[in-house]
Amino acid sequence: MRKLAQSSSESAEKISRALSDIKAAIDLVVAEINKVGLIASSQAASTEEITATLQEITSTAQLLVNKTINN
């Protein structure tokens, strides 16, 4: 009975350590996912800014073409 109790205690300790390791790994994964989310948001904002700038360039180019044709 004593050996069984000791074995159960050791098993419980191993399980506890394994769960702690798993939790630490999950915390790291969550932190990295959050970083990726921030990077994706930043890239989306940059893409919108680039799109707006390209539209402005296109409009200006079209105005220049129209002025050239009309003159």
PDB file of N, CA, C and O in Angstrom:
ATOM      1  N   MET A   1       0.824  -1.197   0.000  1.00  0.00           N
ATOM      2  CA  MET A   1       0.000   0.000   0.000  1.00  0.00           C
ATOM      3  C   MET A   1       0.869   1.262   0.000  1.00  0.00           C
ATOM      4  O   MET A   1       0.573   2.251  -0.670  1.00  0.00           O
ATOM      5  N   ARG A   2       1.946   1.187   0.773  1.00  0.00           N
ATOM      6  CA  ARG A   2       2.837   2.329   0.871  1.00  0.00           C
ATOM      7  C   ARG A   2       3.492   2.621  -0.487  1.00  0.00           C
ATOM      8  O   ARG A   2       3.602   3.779  -0.892  1.00  0.00           O
ATOM      9  N   LYS A   3       3.927   1.558  -1.187  1.00  0.00           N
ATOM     10  CA  LYS A   3       4.544   1.722  -2.509  1.00  0.00           C
ATOM     11  C   LYS A   3       3.553   2.316  -3.502  1.00  0.00           C
ATOM     12  O   LYS A   3       3.918   3.149  -4.331  1.00  0.00           O
ATOM     13  N   LEU A   4       2.318   1.890  -3.414  1.00  0.00           N
ATOM     14  CA  LEU A   4       1.282   2.408  -4.298  1.00  0.00           C
ATOM     15  C   LEU A   4       1.073   3.899  -4.063  1.00  0.00           C
ATOM     16  O   LEU A   4       0.930   4.670  -5.012  1.00  0.00           O
ATOM     17  N   ALA A   5       1.057   4.299  -2.801  1.00  0.00           N
ATOM     18  CA  ALA A   5       0.882   5.717  -2.465  1.00  0.00           C
ATOM     19  C   ALA A   5       2.065   6.529  -2.967  1.00  0.00           C
ATOM     20  O   ALA A   5       1.886   7.622  -3.503  1.00  0.00           O
ATOM     21  N   GLN A   6       3.279   6.002  -2.796  1.00  0.00           N
ATOM     22  CA  GLN A   6       4.471   6.703  -3.253  1.00  0.00           C
ATOM     23  C   GLN A   6       4.476   6.794  -4.780  1.00  0.00           C
ATOM     24  O   GLN A   6       4.801   7.836  -5.349  1.00  0.00           O
ATOM     25  N   SER A   7       4.115   5.704  -5.425  1.00  0.00           N
ATOM     26  CA  SER A   7       4.054   5.688  -6.883  1.00  0.00           C
ATOM     27  C   SER A   7       3.013   6.677  -7.398  1.00  0.00           C
ATOM     28  O   SER A   7       3.253   7.384  -8.377  1.00  0.00           O
ATOM     29  N   SER A   8       1.873   6.726  -6.744  1.00  0.00           N
ATOM     30  CA  SER A   8       0.822   7.675  -7.126  1.00  0.00           C
ATOM     31  C   SER A   8       1.293   9.104  -6.938  1.00  0.00           C
ATOM     32  O   SER A   8       1.014   9.968  -7.769  1.00  0.00           O
ATOM     33  N   SER A   9       2.005   9.357  -5.852  1.00  0.00           N
ATOM     34  CA  SER A   9       2.526  10.696  -5.579  1.00  0.00           C
ATOM     35  C   SER A   9       3.540  11.103  -6.646  1.00  0.00           C
ATOM     36  O   SER A   9       3.512  12.235  -7.131  1.00  0.00           O
ATOM     37  N   GLU A  10       4.430  10.188  -7.010  1.00  0.00           N
ATOM     38  CA  GLU A  10       5.426  10.477  -8.045  1.00  0.00           C
ATOM     39  C   GLU A  10       4.755  10.713  -9.396  1.00  0.00           C
ATOM     40  O   GLU A  10       5.145  11.608 -10.146  1.00  0.00           O
ATOM     41  N   SER A  11       3.760   9.915  -9.692  1.00  0.00           N
ATOM     42  CA  SER A  11       3.029  10.088 -10.952  1.00  0.00           C
ATOM     43  C   SER A  11       2.315  11.434 -10.983  1.00  0.00           C
ATOM     44  O   SER A  11       2.315  12.123 -12.003  1.00  0.00           O
ATOM     45  N   ALA A  12       1.714  11.798  -9.870  1.00  0.00           N
ATOM     46  CA  ALA A  12       1.021  13.086  -9.788  1.00  0.00           C
ATOM     47  C   ALA A  12       2.003  14.235  -9.980  1.00  0.00           C
ATOM     48  O   ALA A  12       1.678  15.229 -10.630  1.00  0.00           O
ATOM     49  N   GLU A  13       3.200  14.105  -9.418  1.00  0.00           N
ATOM     50  CA  GLU A  13       4.227  15.139  -9.569  1.00  0.00           C
ATOM     51  C   GLU A  13       4.672  15.244 -11.031  1.00  0.00           C
ATOM     52  O   GLU A  13       4.836  16.347 -11.552  1.00  0.00           O
ATOM     53  N   LYS A  14       4.868  14.102 -11.689  1.00  0.00           N
ATOM     54  CA  LYS A  14       5.255  14.106 -13.103  1.00  0.00           C
ATOM     55  C   LYS A  14       4.166  14.746 -13.964  1.00  0.00           C
ATOM     56  O   LYS A  14       4.454  15.527 -14.870  1.00  0.00           O
ATOM     57  N   ILE A  15       2.940  14.410 -13.671  1.00  0.00           N
ATOM     58  CA  ILE A  15       1.813  14.989 -14.414  1.00  0.00           C
ATOM     59  C   ILE A  15       1.760  16.491 -14.196  1.00  0.00           C
ATOM     60  O   ILE A  15       1.528  17.255 -15.133  1.00  0.00           O
ATOM     61  N   SER A  16       1.977  16.911 -12.960  1.00  0.00           N
ATOM     62  CA  SER A  16       1.958  18.342 -12.641  1.00  0.00           C
ATOM     63  C   SER A  16       3.048  19.083 -13.413  1.00  0.00           C
ATOM     64  O   SER A  16       2.801  20.155 -13.965  1.00  0.00           O
ATOM     65  N   ARG A  17       4.262  18.508 -13.453  1.00  0.00           N
ATOM     66  CA  ARG A  17       5.355  19.137 -14.206  1.00  0.00           C
ATOM     67  C   ARG A  17       5.046  19.176 -15.703  1.00  0.00           C
ATOM     68  O   ARG A  17       5.312  20.172 -16.376  1.00  0.00           O
ATOM     69  N   ALA A  18       4.487  18.090 -16.207  1.00  0.00           N
ATOM     70  CA  ALA A  18       4.143  18.041 -17.632  1.00  0.00           C
ATOM     71  C   ALA A  18       3.095  19.094 -17.968  1.00  0.00           C
ATOM     72  O   ALA A  18       3.188  19.767 -18.995  1.00  0.00           O
ATOM     73  N   LEU A  19       2.104  19.234 -17.104  1.00  0.00           N
ATOM     74  CA  LEU A  19       1.065  20.248 -17.335  1.00  0.00           C
ATOM     75  C   LEU A  19       1.640  21.657 -17.270  1.00  0.00           C
ATOM     76  O   LEU A  19       1.240  22.531 -18.040  1.00  0.00           O
ATOM     77  N   SER A  20       2.578  21.877 -16.350  1.00  0.00           N
ATOM     78  CA  SER A  20       3.228  23.191 -16.262  1.00  0.00           C
ATOM     79  C   SER A  20       4.011  23.492 -17.537  1.00  0.00           C
ATOM     80  O   SER A  20       3.978  24.611 -18.048  1.00  0.00           O
ATOM     81  N   ASP A  21       4.718  22.476 -18.044  1.00  0.00           N
ATOM     82  CA  ASP A  21       5.472  22.655 -19.292  1.00  0.00           C
ATOM     83  C   ASP A  21       4.536  22.943 -20.464  1.00  0.00           C
ATOM     84  O   ASP A  21       4.825  23.797 -21.302  1.00  0.00           O
ATOM     85  N   ILE A  22       3.423  22.232 -20.518  1.00  0.00           N
ATOM     86  CA  ILE A  22       2.444  22.443 -21.588  1.00  0.00           C
ATOM     87  C   ILE A  22       1.868  23.849 -21.509  1.00  0.00           C
ATOM     88  O   ILE A  22       1.713  24.516 -22.532  1.00  0.00           O
ATOM     89  N   LYS A  23       1.548  24.304 -20.298  1.00  0.00           N
ATOM     90  CA  LYS A  23       1.000  25.656 -20.119  1.00  0.00           C
ATOM     91  C   LYS A  23       2.008  26.705 -20.571  1.00  0.00           C
ATOM     92  O   LYS A  23       1.641  27.670 -21.241  1.00  0.00           O
ATOM     93  N   ALA A  24       3.281  26.520 -20.209  1.00  0.00           N
ATOM     94  CA  ALA A  24       4.316  27.471 -20.626  1.00  0.00           C
ATOM     95  C   ALA A  24       4.433  27.505 -22.151  1.00  0.00           C
ATOM     96  O   ALA A  24       4.575  28.577 -22.739  1.00  0.00           O
ATOM     97  N   ALA A  25       4.375  26.347 -22.781  1.00  0.00           N
ATOM     98  CA  ALA A  25       4.455  26.288 -24.245  1.00  0.00           C
ATOM     99  C   ALA A  25       3.249  26.967 -24.884  1.00  0.00           C
ATOM    100  O   ALA A  25       3.392  27.686 -25.872  1.00  0.00           O
ATOM    101  N   ILE A  26       2.074  26.744 -24.328  1.00  0.00           N
ATOM    102  CA  ILE A  26       0.857  27.379 -24.855  1.00  0.00           C
ATOM    103  C   ILE A  26       0.936  28.890 -24.698  1.00  0.00           C
ATOM    104  O   ILE A  26       0.533  29.632 -25.594  1.00  0.00           O
ATOM    105  N   ASP A  27       1.459  29.351 -23.553  1.00  0.00           N
ATOM    106  CA  ASP A  27       1.610  30.795 -23.342  1.00  0.00           C
ATOM    107  C   ASP A  27       2.526  31.408 -24.396  1.00  0.00           C
ATOM    108  O   ASP A  27       2.262  32.503 -24.891  1.00  0.00           O
ATOM    109  N   LEU A  28       3.609  30.698 -24.741  1.00  0.00           N
ATOM    110  CA  LEU A  28       4.517  31.190 -25.787  1.00  0.00           C
ATOM    111  C   LEU A  28       3.825  31.245 -27.142  1.00  0.00           C
ATOM    112  O   LEU A  28       3.988  32.208 -27.891  1.00  0.00           O
ATOM    113  N   VAL A  29       3.059  30.220 -27.451  1.00  0.00           N
ATOM    114  CA  VAL A  29       2.332  30.185 -28.723  1.00  0.00           C
ATOM    115  C   VAL A  29       1.338  31.339 -28.798  1.00  0.00           C
ATOM    116  O   VAL A  29       1.233  32.005 -29.828  1.00  0.00           O
ATOM    117  N   VAL A  30       0.615  31.574 -27.718  1.00  0.00           N
ATOM    118  CA  VAL A  30      -0.364  32.671 -27.688  1.00  0.00           C
ATOM    119  C   VAL A  30       0.338  34.013 -27.884  1.00  0.00           C
ATOM    120  O   VAL A  30      -0.157  34.871 -28.615  1.00  0.00           O
ATOM    121  N   ALA A  31       1.486  34.198 -27.236  1.00  0.00           N
ATOM    122  CA  ALA A  31       2.235  35.447 -27.394  1.00  0.00           C
ATOM    123  C   ALA A  31       2.664  35.641 -28.848  1.00  0.00           C
ATOM    124  O   ALA A  31       2.573  36.748 -29.378  1.00  0.00           O
ATOM    125  N   GLU A  32       3.126  34.581 -29.487  1.00  0.00           N
ATOM    126  CA  GLU A  32       3.537  34.677 -30.890  1.00  0.00           C
ATOM    127  C   GLU A  32       2.346  34.948 -31.806  1.00  0.00           C
ATOM    128  O   GLU A  32       2.461  35.709 -32.767  1.00  0.00           O
ATOM    129  N   ILE A  33       1.217  34.336 -31.515  1.00  0.00           N
ATOM    130  CA  ILE A  33       0.007  34.590 -32.305  1.00  0.00           C
ATOM    131  C   ILE A  33      -0.392  36.057 -32.186  1.00  0.00           C
ATOM    132  O   ILE A  33      -0.785  36.679 -33.173  1.00  0.00           O
ATOM    133  N   ASN A  34      -0.291  36.607 -30.983  1.00  0.00           N
ATOM    134  CA  ASN A  34      -0.614  38.024 -30.791  1.00  0.00           C
ATOM    135  C   ASN A  34       0.336  38.917 -31.584  1.00  0.00           C
ATOM    136  O   ASN A  34      -0.089  39.914 -32.169  1.00  0.00           O
ATOM    137  N   LYS A  35       1.628  38.559 -31.604  1.00  0.00           N
ATOM    138  CA  LYS A  35       2.597  39.333 -32.392  1.00  0.00           C
ATOM    139  C   LYS A  35       2.241  39.285 -33.878  1.00  0.00           C
ATOM    140  O   LYS A  35       2.279  40.305 -34.566  1.00  0.00           O
ATOM    141  N   VAL A  36       1.900  38.105 -34.361  1.00  0.00           N
ATOM    142  CA  VAL A  36       1.526  37.951 -35.770  1.00  0.00           C
ATOM    143  C   VAL A  36       0.292  38.794 -36.087  1.00  0.00           C
ATOM    144  O   VAL A  36       0.206  39.404 -37.153  1.00  0.00           O
ATOM    145  N   GLY A  37      -0.659  38.823 -35.160  1.00  0.00           N
ATOM    146  CA  GLY A  37      -1.858  39.643 -35.350  1.00  0.00           C
ATOM    147  C   GLY A  37      -1.517  41.117 -35.480  1.00  0.00           C
ATOM    148  O   GLY A  37      -2.074  41.814 -36.329  1.00  0.00           O
ATOM    149  N   LEU A  38      -0.599  41.596 -34.640  1.00  0.00           N
ATOM    150  CA  LEU A  38      -0.183  43.000 -34.715  1.00  0.00           C
ATOM    151  C   LEU A  38       0.521  43.295 -36.042  1.00  0.00           C
ATOM    152  O   LEU A  38       0.294  44.337 -36.656  1.00  0.00           O
ATOM    153  N   ILE A  39       1.367  42.378 -36.471  1.00  0.00           N
ATOM    154  CA  ILE A  39       2.070  42.562 -37.746  1.00  0.00           C
ATOM    155  C   ILE A  39       1.074  42.581 -38.903  1.00  0.00           C
ATOM    156  O   ILE A  39       1.185  43.408 -39.808  1.00  0.00           O
ATOM    157  N   ALA A  40       0.113  41.680 -38.873  1.00  0.00           N
ATOM    158  CA  ALA A  40      -0.896  41.629 -39.940  1.00  0.00           C
ATOM    159  C   ALA A  40      -1.705  42.921 -39.983  1.00  0.00           C
ATOM    160  O   ALA A  40      -2.001  43.430 -41.064  1.00  0.00           O
ATOM    161  N   SER A  41      -2.064  43.451 -38.823  1.00  0.00           N
ATOM    162  CA  SER A  41      -2.817  44.711 -38.774  1.00  0.00           C
ATOM    163  C   SER A  41      -1.991  45.853 -39.351  1.00  0.00           C
ATOM    164  O   SER A  41      -2.500  46.690 -40.097  1.00  0.00           O
ATOM    165  N   SER A  42      -0.722  45.877 -39.000  1.00  0.00           N
ATOM    166  CA  SER A  42       0.167  46.917 -39.514  1.00  0.00           C
ATOM    167  C   SER A  42       0.308  46.814 -41.030  1.00  0.00           C
ATOM    168  O   SER A  42       0.292  47.827 -41.730  1.00  0.00           O
ATOM    169  N   GLN A  43       0.445  45.601 -41.530  1.00  0.00           N
ATOM    170  CA  GLN A  43       0.564  45.409 -42.975  1.00  0.00           C
ATOM    171  C   GLN A  43      -0.725  45.794 -43.695  1.00  0.00           C
ATOM    172  O   GLN A  43      -0.684  46.343 -44.796  1.00  0.00           O
ATOM    173  N   ALA A  44      -1.854  45.512 -43.083  1.00  0.00           N
ATOM    174  CA  ALA A  44      -3.136  45.889 -43.695  1.00  0.00           C
ATOM    175  C   ALA A  44      -3.241  47.407 -43.793  1.00  0.00           C
ATOM    176  O   ALA A  44      -3.682  47.937 -44.813  1.00  0.00           O
ATOM    177  N   ALA A  45      -2.837  48.102 -42.739  1.00  0.00           N
ATOM    178  CA  ALA A  45      -2.877  49.566 -42.761  1.00  0.00           C
ATOM    179  C   ALA A  45      -1.927  50.112 -43.825  1.00  0.00           C
ATOM    180  O   ALA A  45      -2.271  51.053 -44.539  1.00  0.00           O
ATOM    181  N   SER A  46      -0.749  49.531 -43.931  1.00  0.00           N
ATOM    182  CA  SER A  46       0.209  49.968 -44.954  1.00  0.00           C
ATOM    183  C   SER A  46      -0.328  49.720 -46.354  1.00  0.00           C
ATOM    184  O   SER A  46      -0.147  50.550 -47.245  1.00  0.00           O
ATOM    185  N   THR A  47      -0.979  48.597 -46.552  1.00  0.00           N
ATOM    186  CA  THR A  47      -1.558  48.282 -47.857  1.00  0.00           C
ATOM    187  C   THR A  47      -2.635  49.287 -48.231  1.00  0.00           C
ATOM    188  O   THR A  47      -2.711  49.719 -49.381  1.00  0.00           O
ATOM    189  N   GLU A  48      -3.461  49.659 -47.276  1.00  0.00           N
ATOM    190  CA  GLU A  48      -4.497  50.669 -47.543  1.00  0.00           C
ATOM    191  C   GLU A  48      -3.865  52.002 -47.911  1.00  0.00           C
ATOM    192  O   GLU A  48      -4.346  52.697 -48.806  1.00  0.00           O
ATOM    193  N   GLU A  49      -2.793  52.356 -47.225  1.00  0.00           N
ATOM    194  CA  GLU A  49      -2.099  53.614 -47.514  1.00  0.00           C
ATOM    195  C   GLU A  49      -1.489  53.581 -48.918  1.00  0.00           C
ATOM    196  O   GLU A  49      -1.571  54.564 -49.656  1.00  0.00           O
ATOM    197  N   ILE A  50      -0.888  52.470 -49.279  1.00  0.00           N
ATOM    198  CA  ILE A  50      -0.307  52.319 -50.618  1.00  0.00           C
ATOM    199  C   ILE A  50      -1.394  52.404 -51.683  1.00  0.00           C
ATOM    200  O   ILE A  50      -1.206  53.048 -52.715  1.00  0.00           O
ATOM    201  N   THR A  51      -2.519  51.759 -51.437  1.00  0.00           N
ATOM    202  CA  THR A  51      -3.633  51.793 -52.388  1.00  0.00           C
ATOM    203  C   THR A  51      -4.121  53.220 -52.594  1.00  0.00           C
ATOM    204  O   THR A  51      -4.364  53.635 -53.728  1.00  0.00           O
ATOM    205  N   ALA A  52      -4.266  53.966 -51.517  1.00  0.00           N
ATOM    206  CA  ALA A  52      -4.721  55.356 -51.624  1.00  0.00           C
ATOM    207  C   ALA A  52      -3.714  56.190 -52.413  1.00  0.00           C
ATOM    208  O   ALA A  52      -4.100  57.011 -53.245  1.00  0.00           O
ATOM    209  N   THR A  53      -2.436  55.981 -52.154  1.00  0.00           N
ATOM    210  CA  THR A  53      -1.399  56.725 -52.870  1.00  0.00           C
ATOM    211  C   THR A  53      -1.408  56.382 -54.357  1.00  0.00           C
ATOM    212  O   THR A  53      -1.276  57.269 -55.201  1.00  0.00           O
ATOM    213  N   LEU A  54      -1.561  55.102 -54.678  1.00  0.00           N
ATOM    214  CA  LEU A  54      -1.622  54.700 -56.088  1.00  0.00           C
ATOM    215  C   LEU A  54      -2.844  55.285 -56.790  1.00  0.00           C
ATOM    216  O   LEU A  54      -2.764  55.670 -57.956  1.00  0.00           O
ATOM    217  N   GLN A  55      -3.962  55.352 -56.096  1.00  0.00           N
ATOM    218  CA  GLN A  55      -5.156  55.964 -56.684  1.00  0.00           C
ATOM    219  C   GLN A  55      -4.921  57.446 -56.952  1.00  0.00           C
ATOM    220  O   GLN A  55      -5.358  57.979 -57.972  1.00  0.00           O
ATOM    221  N   GLU A  56      -4.233  58.101 -56.034  1.00  0.00           N
ATOM    222  CA  GLU A  56      -3.925  59.518 -56.219  1.00  0.00           C
ATOM    223  C   GLU A  56      -2.989  59.709 -57.417  1.00  0.00           C
ATOM    224  O   GLU A  56      -3.185  60.626 -58.214  1.00  0.00           O
ATOM    225  N   ILE A  57      -1.989  58.861 -57.544  1.00  0.00           N
ATOM    226  CA  ILE A  57      -1.061  58.932 -58.680  1.00  0.00           C
ATOM    227  C   ILE A  57      -1.804  58.680 -59.990  1.00  0.00           C
ATOM    228  O   ILE A  57      -1.571  59.371 -60.982  1.00  0.00           O
ATOM    229  N   THR A  58      -2.689  57.700 -59.991  1.00  0.00           N
ATOM    230  CA  THR A  58      -3.474  57.392 -61.188  1.00  0.00           C
ATOM    231  C   THR A  58      -4.351  58.570 -61.585  1.00  0.00           C
ATOM    232  O   THR A  58      -4.445  58.906 -62.766  1.00  0.00           O
ATOM    233  N   SER A  59      -4.988  59.193 -60.611  1.00  0.00           N
ATOM    234  CA  SER A  59      -5.842  60.356 -60.896  1.00  0.00           C
ATOM    235  C   SER A  59      -5.025  61.505 -61.461  1.00  0.00           C
ATOM    236  O   SER A  59      -5.443  62.154 -62.420  1.00  0.00           O
ATOM    237  N   THR A  60      -3.868  61.758 -60.877  1.00  0.00           N
ATOM    238  CA  THR A  60      -3.006  62.835 -61.356  1.00  0.00           C
ATOM    239  C   THR A  60      -2.512  62.540 -62.772  1.00  0.00           C
ATOM    240  O   THR A  60      -2.470  63.435 -63.616  1.00  0.00           O
ATOM    241  N   ALA A  61      -2.144  61.302 -63.027  1.00  0.00           N
ATOM    242  CA  ALA A  61      -1.693  60.918 -64.368  1.00  0.00           C
ATOM    243  C   ALA A  61      -2.818  61.096 -65.377  1.00  0.00           C
ATOM    244  O   ALA A  61      -2.582  61.559 -66.493  1.00  0.00           O
ATOM    245  N   GLN A  62      -4.030  60.735 -64.998  1.00  0.00           N
ATOM    246  CA  GLN A  62      -5.177  60.892 -65.899  1.00  0.00           C
ATOM    247  C   GLN A  62      -5.432  62.368 -66.191  1.00  0.00           C
ATOM    248  O   GLN A  62      -5.740  62.728 -67.326  1.00  0.00           O
ATOM    249  N   LEU A  63      -5.305  63.221 -65.181  1.00  0.00           N
ATOM    250  CA  LEU A  63      -5.466  64.665 -65.393  1.00  0.00           C
ATOM    251  C   LEU A  63      -4.421  65.183 -66.376  1.00  0.00           C
ATOM    252  O   LEU A  63      -4.739  65.980 -67.260  1.00  0.00           O
ATOM    253  N   LEU A  64      -3.178  64.735 -66.226  1.00  0.00           N
ATOM    254  CA  LEU A  64      -2.114  65.162 -67.140  1.00  0.00           C
ATOM    255  C   LEU A  64      -2.386  64.692 -68.564  1.00  0.00           C
ATOM    256  O   LEU A  64      -2.162  65.436 -69.519  1.00  0.00           O
ATOM    257  N   VAL A  65      -2.863  63.471 -68.707  1.00  0.00           N
ATOM    258  CA  VAL A  65      -3.206  62.950 -70.035  1.00  0.00           C
ATOM    259  C   VAL A  65      -4.317  63.790 -70.645  1.00  0.00           C
ATOM    260  O   VAL A  65      -4.235  64.165 -71.815  1.00  0.00           O
ATOM    261  N   ASN A  66      -5.349  64.089 -69.874  1.00  0.00           N
ATOM    262  CA  ASN A  66      -6.474  64.893 -70.370  1.00  0.00           C
ATOM    263  C   ASN A  66      -6.014  66.290 -70.777  1.00  0.00           C
ATOM    264  O   ASN A  66      -6.458  66.812 -71.799  1.00  0.00           O
ATOM    265  N   LYS A  67      -5.123  66.904 -69.980  1.00  0.00           N
ATOM    266  CA  LYS A  67      -4.621  68.236 -70.317  1.00  0.00           C
ATOM    267  C   LYS A  67      -3.808  68.187 -71.607  1.00  0.00           C
ATOM    268  O   LYS A  67      -3.890  69.089 -72.440  1.00  0.00           O
ATOM    269  N   THR A  68      -3.027  67.129 -71.761  1.00  0.00           N
ATOM    270  CA  THR A  68      -2.198  66.984 -72.955  1.00  0.00           C
ATOM    271  C   THR A  68      -3.075  66.818 -74.193  1.00  0.00           C
ATOM    272  O   THR A  68      -2.791  67.399 -75.240  1.00  0.00           O
ATOM    273  N   ILE A  69      -4.124  66.038 -74.077  1.00  0.00           N
ATOM    274  CA  ILE A  69      -5.030  65.801 -75.203  1.00  0.00           C
ATOM    275  C   ILE A  69      -5.792  67.075 -75.552  1.00  0.00           C
ATOM    276  O   ILE A  69      -5.999  67.360 -76.731  1.00  0.00           O
ATOM    277  N   ASN A  70      -6.206  67.832 -74.568  1.00  0.00           N
ATOM    278  CA  ASN A  70      -7.014  69.028 -74.790  1.00  0.00           C
ATOM    279  C   ASN A  70      -6.183  70.228 -75.236  1.00  0.00           C
ATOM    280  O   ASN A  70      -6.744  71.216 -75.710  1.00  0.00           O
ATOM    281  N   ASN A  71      -4.900  70.164 -75.099  1.00  0.00           N
ATOM    282  CA  ASN A  71      -4.065  71.312 -75.502  1.00  0.00           C
ATOM    283  C   ASN A  71      -3.445  71.086 -76.804  1.00  0.00           C
ATOM    284  O   ASN A  71      -2.712  71.943 -77.297  1.00  0.00           O
TER     285      ASN A  71
END
